[in-house]
């Protein structure tokens, strides 16, 4: 009689493979990014059934309808944001909590809110806003939460294409500059209001 033992996935090896085959090959080589993404266990932020695929190069749908974006998005986002020990950070969460876990030890403070609550947010003076998904635009009340000279890093949806994007607050203006094209789950809470056209 033979018994089979189920081998447990080697998540530490999966994290190393993610860094070597997804981040480094895409130009994400900043030591602080590799350290954080090599330390934080992505498998802890997805449903049990998705743990075996937590390190694949794709987004994972979460039970509440949110998403955990692919690892490259988070690596590129952190590299672009360059969070520092002086930063007061607002994370607009896609539902997993993973981005907050990545950035928390790097900054002075972090507040996390759900995407559905972001359009209603009223108070804040954040030097860095990180949005864990792709948006169509930055609503005016969200732009008000960014401190003068503060920056925002997010996914951006333009004509059906998603990209990493960044912006900096100057006066009342906060425009997004699209960067690298990459697959980023869309956050419906930031869709532009529909308008009539003839």
Number of C-alpha atoms within 10 A of each C-alpha: 3 4 5 6 6 6 6 7 10 9 16 13 11 19 23 16 15 22 24 15 12 19 23 15 11 13 12 20 16 16 10 15 22 21 12 18 25 19 14 16 18 24 17 14 20 22 15 10 8 15 16 16 15 26 23 15 17 17 19 22 18 16 11 9 8 20 22 27 25 20 22 23 27 24 27 21 24 23 18 18 18 15 20 15 11 11 18 21 28 23 25 23 25 27 22 24 20 22 27 19 18 21 21 17 14 17 16 13 15 19 14 16 16 18 21 15 11 19 16 11 13 10 11 15 16 23 22 26 29 24 23 31 31 26 25 20 16 19 16 12 14 16 20 21 20 26 20 17 14 20 22 27 25 27 32 31 25 13 7 9 12 23 23 25 22 22 20 21 20 14 10 12 13 21 16 20 13 18 14 12 15 16 21 27 25 22 22 14 15 20 15 12 7 6 5 4 4 2
